[in-house]
Every structure is written in structure tokens, then in C-alpha cells.
Amino acid sequence: MERTELKAMVPHGYYKIIAQKAGTTTQTVSQFLRGNNNNVTIEIAILELLADLAEKKRGLVDRIKATN
């Protein structure tokens, strides 16, 4: 997956959460997503966050379907 795709998938305001998970700064996360540096820890933090959000969304959709 390209960084531009990752950047488009990261919700607004989540750079701080990614930075905390990766043990870095929001500026470093921003630089990574712009392609100015390589940091596997940031990449993993982003992928984990996106997977968690997708799982949460599926769970909520399932709960809504179950009530109908």
C-alpha cells in the first residue's frame, strides 16, 4: 500500500495517537506519510490503528443489523 493511500485512510486527528503508539512525534508521522522518511514502527502503528478501526466498525454494523 502506498503512503498516499495510508494518509487518505487515517482519520483526521489521529496523527497524535499514531505518534504515541510509535513512540515518536506527530511531525515525524506527518513526514513519514509525506514520504520524507522511512520508519517501520510508524508504518506498523498506522496499520494496527486502521485494522482496529475497521474491526470496530464491523462490530458496530453487526450490532445494528442484529437489532433490526
PDB file as gemmi writes it, atoms N, CA and C in Angstrom:
CRYST1    1.000    1.000    1.000  90.00  90.00  90.00 P 1                      
ATOM      1  N   MET A   1       0.847  -1.172   0.000  1.00  0.00           N  
ATOM      2  CA  MET A   1       0.000   0.000   0.000  1.00  0.00           C  
ATOM      3  C   MET A   1       0.896   1.239   0.000  1.00  0.00           C  
ATOM      4  N   GLU A   2       0.541   2.175  -0.842  1.00  0.00           N  
ATOM      5  CA  GLU A   2       1.305   3.414  -0.942  1.00  0.00           C  
ATOM      6  C   GLU A   2       1.016   4.332   0.243  1.00  0.00           C  
ATOM      7  N   ARG A   3       1.955   5.179   0.539  1.00  0.00           N  
ATOM      8  CA  ARG A   3       1.774   6.104   1.671  1.00  0.00           C  
ATOM      9  C   ARG A   3       0.633   7.077   1.439  1.00  0.00           C  
ATOM     10  N   THR A   4       0.421   7.465   0.206  1.00  0.00           N  
ATOM     11  CA  THR A   4      -0.686   8.384  -0.065  1.00  0.00           C  
ATOM     12  C   THR A   4      -2.018   7.706   0.250  1.00  0.00           C  
ATOM     13  N   GLU A   5      -2.103   6.397  -0.012  1.00  0.00           N  
ATOM     14  CA  GLU A   5      -3.313   5.649   0.335  1.00  0.00           C  
ATOM     15  C   GLU A   5      -3.477   5.568   1.846  1.00  0.00           C  
ATOM     16  N   LEU A   6      -2.376   5.303   2.541  1.00  0.00           N  
ATOM     17  CA  LEU A   6      -2.421   5.255   4.009  1.00  0.00           C  
ATOM     18  C   LEU A   6      -2.872   6.594   4.572  1.00  0.00           C  
ATOM     19  N   LYS A   7      -2.276   7.659   4.045  1.00  0.00           N  
ATOM     20  CA  LYS A   7      -2.601   9.005   4.530  1.00  0.00           C  
ATOM     21  C   LYS A   7      -4.089   9.297   4.353  1.00  0.00           C  
ATOM     22  N   ALA A   8      -4.654   8.868   3.224  1.00  0.00           N  
ATOM     23  CA  ALA A   8      -6.072   9.115   2.962  1.00  0.00           C  
ATOM     24  C   ALA A   8      -6.969   8.313   3.910  1.00  0.00           C  
ATOM     25  N   MET A   9      -6.469   7.201   4.425  1.00  0.00           N  
ATOM     26  CA  MET A   9      -7.272   6.344   5.294  1.00  0.00           C  
ATOM     27  C   MET A   9      -7.206   6.746   6.765  1.00  0.00           C  
ATOM     28  N   VAL A  10      -6.185   7.520   7.138  1.00  0.00           N  
ATOM     29  CA  VAL A  10      -6.021   7.925   8.537  1.00  0.00           C  
ATOM     30  C   VAL A  10      -7.033   9.030   8.852  1.00  0.00           C  
ATOM     31  N   PRO A  11      -7.908   8.797   9.831  1.00  0.00           N  
ATOM     32  CA  PRO A  11      -8.899   9.819  10.178  1.00  0.00           C  
ATOM     33  C   PRO A  11      -8.235  11.099  10.702  1.00  0.00           C  
ATOM     34  N   HIS A  12      -8.922  12.198  10.496  1.00  0.00           N  
ATOM     35  CA  HIS A  12      -8.444  13.495  10.968  1.00  0.00           C  
ATOM     36  C   HIS A  12      -8.213  13.446  12.478  1.00  0.00           C  
ATOM     37  N   GLY A  13      -7.072  13.932  12.908  1.00  0.00           N  
ATOM     38  CA  GLY A  13      -6.770  13.996  14.331  1.00  0.00           C  
ATOM     39  C   GLY A  13      -6.083  12.768  14.888  1.00  0.00           C  
ATOM     40  N   TYR A  14      -5.774  11.777  14.071  1.00  0.00           N  
ATOM     41  CA  TYR A  14      -5.184  10.542  14.563  1.00  0.00           C  
ATOM     42  C   TYR A  14      -3.661  10.524  14.520  1.00  0.00           C  
ATOM     43  N   TYR A  15      -3.026  11.550  14.013  1.00  0.00           N  
ATOM     44  CA  TYR A  15      -1.558  11.585  13.986  1.00  0.00           C  
ATOM     45  C   TYR A  15      -0.991  11.484  15.403  1.00  0.00           C  
ATOM     46  N   LYS A  16      -1.648  12.132  16.358  1.00  0.00           N  
ATOM     47  CA  LYS A  16      -1.179  12.103  17.739  1.00  0.00           C  
ATOM     48  C   LYS A  16      -1.242  10.691  18.305  1.00  0.00           C  
ATOM     49  N   ILE A  17      -2.325   9.978  18.022  1.00  0.00           N  
ATOM     50  CA  ILE A  17      -2.474   8.606  18.507  1.00  0.00           C  
ATOM     51  C   ILE A  17      -1.411   7.712  17.878  1.00  0.00           C  
ATOM     52  N   ILE A  18      -1.167   7.885  16.581  1.00  0.00           N  
ATOM     53  CA  ILE A  18      -0.140   7.100  15.893  1.00  0.00           C  
ATOM     54  C   ILE A  18       1.230   7.405  16.482  1.00  0.00           C  
ATOM     55  N   ALA A  19       1.498   8.669  16.716  1.00  0.00           N  
ATOM     56  CA  ALA A  19       2.787   9.070  17.284  1.00  0.00           C  
ATOM     57  C   ALA A  19       2.996   8.450  18.662  1.00  0.00           C  
ATOM     58  N   GLN A  20       1.955   8.428  19.475  1.00  0.00           N  
ATOM     59  CA  GLN A  20       2.062   7.823  20.798  1.00  0.00           C  
ATOM     60  C   GLN A  20       2.329   6.331  20.701  1.00  0.00           C  
ATOM     61  N   LYS A  21       1.626   5.648  19.798  1.00  0.00           N  
ATOM     62  CA  LYS A  21       1.825   4.209  19.618  1.00  0.00           C  
ATOM     63  C   LYS A  21       3.233   3.895  19.115  1.00  0.00           C  
ATOM     64  N   ALA A  22       3.770   4.777  18.274  1.00  0.00           N  
ATOM     65  CA  ALA A  22       5.091   4.550  17.679  1.00  0.00           C  
ATOM     66  C   ALA A  22       6.214   5.137  18.522  1.00  0.00           C  
ATOM     67  N   GLY A  23       5.869   5.883  19.558  1.00  0.00           N  
ATOM     68  CA  GLY A  23       6.887   6.497  20.400  1.00  0.00           C  
ATOM     69  C   GLY A  23       7.660   7.598  19.700  1.00  0.00           C  
ATOM     70  N   THR A  24       6.940   8.397  18.933  1.00  0.00           N  
ATOM     71  CA  THR A  24       7.583   9.468  18.181  1.00  0.00           C  
ATOM     72  C   THR A  24       6.698  10.717  18.227  1.00  0.00           C  
ATOM     73  N   THR A  25       6.952  11.661  17.360  1.00  0.00           N  
ATOM     74  CA  THR A  25       6.187  12.914  17.341  1.00  0.00           C  
ATOM     75  C   THR A  25       5.211  12.938  16.177  1.00  0.00           C  
ATOM     76  N   THR A  26       4.235  13.817  16.279  1.00  0.00           N  
ATOM     77  CA  THR A  26       3.275  13.961  15.186  1.00  0.00           C  
ATOM     78  C   THR A  26       3.968  14.474  13.923  1.00  0.00           C  
ATOM     79  N   GLN A  27       4.991  15.268  14.089  1.00  0.00           N  
ATOM     80  CA  GLN A  27       5.733  15.781  12.944  1.00  0.00           C  
ATOM     81  C   GLN A  27       6.420  14.638  12.194  1.00  0.00           C  
ATOM     82  N   THR A  28       6.976  13.679  12.930  1.00  0.00           N  
ATOM     83  CA  THR A  28       7.626  12.535  12.298  1.00  0.00           C  
ATOM     84  C   THR A  28       6.603  11.680  11.559  1.00  0.00           C  
ATOM     85  N   VAL A  29       5.416  11.520  12.145  1.00  0.00           N  
ATOM     86  CA  VAL A  29       4.337  10.776  11.477  1.00  0.00           C  
ATOM     87  C   VAL A  29       3.961  11.486  10.178  1.00  0.00           C  
ATOM     88  N   SER A  30       3.810  12.793  10.237  1.00  0.00           N  
ATOM     89  CA  SER A  30       3.470  13.581   9.060  1.00  0.00           C  
ATOM     90  C   SER A  30       4.549  13.437   7.981  1.00  0.00           C  
ATOM     91  N   GLN A  31       5.807  13.508   8.377  1.00  0.00           N  
ATOM     92  CA  GLN A  31       6.912  13.363   7.426  1.00  0.00           C  
ATOM     93  C   GLN A  31       6.900  11.972   6.795  1.00  0.00           C  
ATOM     94  N   PHE A  32       6.615  10.956   7.602  1.00  0.00           N  
ATOM     95  CA  PHE A  32       6.534   9.597   7.070  1.00  0.00           C  
ATOM     96  C   PHE A  32       5.451   9.504   5.995  1.00  0.00           C  
ATOM     97  N   LEU A  33       4.264  10.018   6.299  1.00  0.00           N  
ATOM     98  CA  LEU A  33       3.155   9.926   5.357  1.00  0.00           C  
ATOM     99  C   LEU A  33       3.374  10.759   4.096  1.00  0.00           C  
ATOM    100  N   ARG A  34       4.209  11.777   4.185  1.00  0.00           N  
ATOM    101  CA  ARG A  34       4.572  12.557   3.001  1.00  0.00           C  
ATOM    102  C   ARG A  34       5.695  11.897   2.207  1.00  0.00           C  
ATOM    103  N   GLY A  35       6.307  10.848   2.778  1.00  0.00           N  
ATOM    104  CA  GLY A  35       7.386  10.144   2.090  1.00  0.00           C  
ATOM    105  C   GLY A  35       8.766  10.719   2.354  1.00  0.00           C  
ATOM    106  N   ASN A  36       8.886  11.553   3.400  1.00  0.00           N  
ATOM    107  CA  ASN A  36      10.176  12.187   3.695  1.00  0.00           C  
ATOM    108  C   ASN A  36      11.091  11.342   4.567  1.00  0.00           C  
ATOM    109  N   ASN A  37      10.547  10.285   5.177  1.00  0.00           N  
ATOM    110  CA  ASN A  37      11.403   9.386   5.956  1.00  0.00           C  
ATOM    111  C   ASN A  37      10.803   7.989   5.952  1.00  0.00           C  
ATOM    112  N   ASN A  38      11.604   7.027   6.346  1.00  0.00           N  
ATOM    113  CA  ASN A  38      11.151   5.641   6.445  1.00  0.00           C  
ATOM    114  C   ASN A  38      11.226   5.231   7.905  1.00  0.00           C  
ATOM    115  N   ASN A  39      10.126   4.709   8.409  1.00  0.00           N  
ATOM    116  CA  ASN A  39      10.086   4.285   9.804  1.00  0.00           C  
ATOM    117  C   ASN A  39       9.086   3.143   9.910  1.00  0.00           C  
ATOM    118  N   VAL A  40       9.607   1.936  10.067  1.00  0.00           N  
ATOM    119  CA  VAL A  40       8.743   0.765  10.109  1.00  0.00           C  
ATOM    120  C   VAL A  40       7.841   0.786  11.339  1.00  0.00           C  
ATOM    121  N   THR A  41       8.281   1.379  12.429  1.00  0.00           N  
ATOM    122  CA  THR A  41       7.470   1.462  13.640  1.00  0.00           C  
ATOM    123  C   THR A  41       6.218   2.309  13.392  1.00  0.00           C  
ATOM    124  N   ILE A  42       6.384   3.395  12.680  1.00  0.00           N  
ATOM    125  CA  ILE A  42       5.232   4.246  12.346  1.00  0.00           C  
ATOM    126  C   ILE A  42       4.304   3.506  11.393  1.00  0.00           C  
ATOM    127  N   GLU A  43       4.855   2.830  10.416  1.00  0.00           N  
ATOM    128  CA  GLU A  43       4.033   2.089   9.464  1.00  0.00           C  
ATOM    129  C   GLU A  43       3.197   1.020  10.172  1.00  0.00           C  
ATOM    130  N   ILE A  44       3.809   0.292  11.080  1.00  0.00           N  
ATOM    131  CA  ILE A  44       3.092  -0.741  11.833  1.00  0.00           C  
ATOM    132  C   ILE A  44       2.009  -0.107  12.707  1.00  0.00           C  
ATOM    133  N   ALA A  45       2.321   1.008  13.359  1.00  0.00           N  
ATOM    134  CA  ALA A  45       1.327   1.696  14.201  1.00  0.00           C  
ATOM    135  C   ALA A  45       0.126   2.129  13.369  1.00  0.00           C  
ATOM    136  N   ILE A  46       0.368   2.628  12.174  1.00  0.00           N  
ATOM    137  CA  ILE A  46      -0.728   3.062  11.294  1.00  0.00           C  
ATOM    138  C   ILE A  46      -1.568   1.864  10.884  1.00  0.00           C  
ATOM    139  N   LEU A  47      -0.920   0.792  10.457  1.00  0.00           N  
ATOM    140  CA  LEU A  47      -1.651  -0.390  10.013  1.00  0.00           C  
ATOM    141  C   LEU A  47      -2.464  -1.003  11.147  1.00  0.00           C  
ATOM    142  N   GLU A  48      -1.887  -1.047  12.357  1.00  0.00           N  
ATOM    143  CA  GLU A  48      -2.622  -1.567  13.512  1.00  0.00           C  
ATOM    144  C   GLU A  48      -3.835  -0.692  13.824  1.00  0.00           C  
ATOM    145  N   LEU A  49      -3.650   0.609  13.776  1.00  0.00           N  
ATOM    146  CA  LEU A  49      -4.748   1.536  14.045  1.00  0.00           C  
ATOM    147  C   LEU A  49      -5.866   1.361  13.023  1.00  0.00           C  
ATOM    148  N   LEU A  50      -5.511   1.269  11.747  1.00  0.00           N  
ATOM    149  CA  LEU A  50      -6.521   1.104  10.708  1.00  0.00           C  
ATOM    150  C   LEU A  50      -7.252  -0.232  10.853  1.00  0.00           C  
ATOM    151  N   ALA A  51      -6.523  -1.280  11.228  1.00  0.00           N  
ATOM    152  CA  ALA A  51      -7.154  -2.592  11.446  1.00  0.00           C  
ATOM    153  C   ALA A  51      -8.119  -2.526  12.632  1.00  0.00           C  
ATOM    154  N   ASP A  52      -7.708  -1.859  13.708  1.00  0.00           N  
ATOM    155  CA  ASP A  52      -8.575  -1.707  14.882  1.00  0.00           C  
ATOM    156  C   ASP A  52      -9.845  -0.931  14.533  1.00  0.00           C  
ATOM    157  N   LEU A  53      -9.700   0.135  13.769  1.00  0.00           N  
ATOM    158  CA  LEU A  53     -10.865   0.932  13.388  1.00  0.00           C  
ATOM    159  C   LEU A  53     -11.814   0.137  12.499  1.00  0.00           C  
ATOM    160  N   ALA A  54     -11.264  -0.639  11.570  1.00  0.00           N  
ATOM    161  CA  ALA A  54     -12.098  -1.459  10.688  1.00  0.00           C  
ATOM    162  C   ALA A  54     -12.840  -2.524  11.490  1.00  0.00           C  
ATOM    163  N   GLU A  55     -12.169  -3.134  12.459  1.00  0.00           N  
ATOM    164  CA  GLU A  55     -12.806  -4.145  13.299  1.00  0.00           C  
ATOM    165  C   GLU A  55     -13.925  -3.545  14.144  1.00  0.00           C  
ATOM    166  N   LYS A  56     -13.660  -2.367  14.692  1.00  0.00           N  
ATOM    167  CA  LYS A  56     -14.677  -1.678  15.494  1.00  0.00           C  
ATOM    168  C   LYS A  56     -15.902  -1.343  14.638  1.00  0.00           C  
ATOM    169  N   LYS A  57     -15.649  -0.883  13.412  1.00  0.00           N  
ATOM    170  CA  LYS A  57     -16.739  -0.530  12.507  1.00  0.00           C  
ATOM    171  C   LYS A  57     -17.579  -1.769  12.182  1.00  0.00           C  
ATOM    172  N   ARG A  58     -16.906  -2.903  11.877  1.00  0.00           N  
ATOM    173  CA  ARG A  58     -17.640  -4.142  11.590  1.00  0.00           C  
ATOM    174  C   ARG A  58     -18.494  -4.561  12.778  1.00  0.00           C  
ATOM    175  N   GLY A  59     -17.946  -4.437  13.975  1.00  0.00           N  
ATOM    176  CA  GLY A  59     -18.697  -4.791  15.177  1.00  0.00           C  
ATOM    177  C   GLY A  59     -19.933  -3.940  15.365  1.00  0.00           C  
ATOM    178  N   LEU A  60     -19.804  -2.652  15.129  1.00  0.00           N  
ATOM    179  CA  LEU A  60     -20.945  -1.746  15.260  1.00  0.00           C  
ATOM    180  C   LEU A  60     -22.005  -2.029  14.201  1.00  0.00           C  
ATOM    181  N   VAL A  61     -21.574  -2.294  12.978  1.00  0.00           N  
ATOM    182  CA  VAL A  61     -22.522  -2.614  11.913  1.00  0.00           C  
ATOM    183  C   VAL A  61     -23.259  -3.905  12.250  1.00  0.00           C  
ATOM    184  N   ASP A  62     -22.541  -4.906  12.765  1.00  0.00           N  
ATOM    185  CA  ASP A  62     -23.173  -6.164  13.156  1.00  0.00           C  
ATOM    186  C   ASP A  62     -24.206  -5.945  14.264  1.00  0.00           C  
ATOM    187  N   ARG A  63     -23.880  -5.074  15.224  1.00  0.00           N  
ATOM    188  CA  ARG A  63     -24.824  -4.777  16.316  1.00  0.00           C  
ATOM    189  C   ARG A  63     -26.089  -4.116  15.774  1.00  0.00           C  
ATOM    190  N   ILE A  64     -25.923  -3.221  14.811  1.00  0.00           N  
ATOM    191  CA  ILE A  64     -27.074  -2.547  14.222  1.00  0.00           C  
ATOM    192  C   ILE A  64     -27.934  -3.539  13.461  1.00  0.00           C  
ATOM    193  N   LYS A  65     -27.302  -4.421  12.698  1.00  0.00           N  
ATOM    194  CA  LYS A  65     -28.037  -5.434  11.936  1.00  0.00           C  
ATOM    195  C   LYS A  65     -28.782  -6.376  12.874  1.00  0.00           C  
ATOM    196  N   ALA A  66     -28.193  -6.696  14.015  1.00  0.00           N  
ATOM    197  CA  ALA A  66     -28.807  -7.625  14.958  1.00  0.00           C  
ATOM    198  C   ALA A  66     -30.062  -7.034  15.608  1.00  0.00           C  
ATOM    199  N   THR A  67     -30.128  -5.714  15.708  1.00  0.00           N  
ATOM    200  CA  THR A  67     -31.284  -5.074  16.344  1.00  0.00           C  
ATOM    201  C   THR A  67     -32.442  -4.899  15.358  1.00  0.00           C  
ATOM    202  N   ASN A  68     -32.175  -5.042  14.078  1.00  0.00           N  
ATOM    203  CA  ASN A  68     -33.237  -4.864  13.067  1.00  0.00           C  
ATOM    204  C   ASN A  68     -33.939  -6.139  12.766  1.00  0.00           C  
TER     205      ASN A  68                                                      
END                                                                             
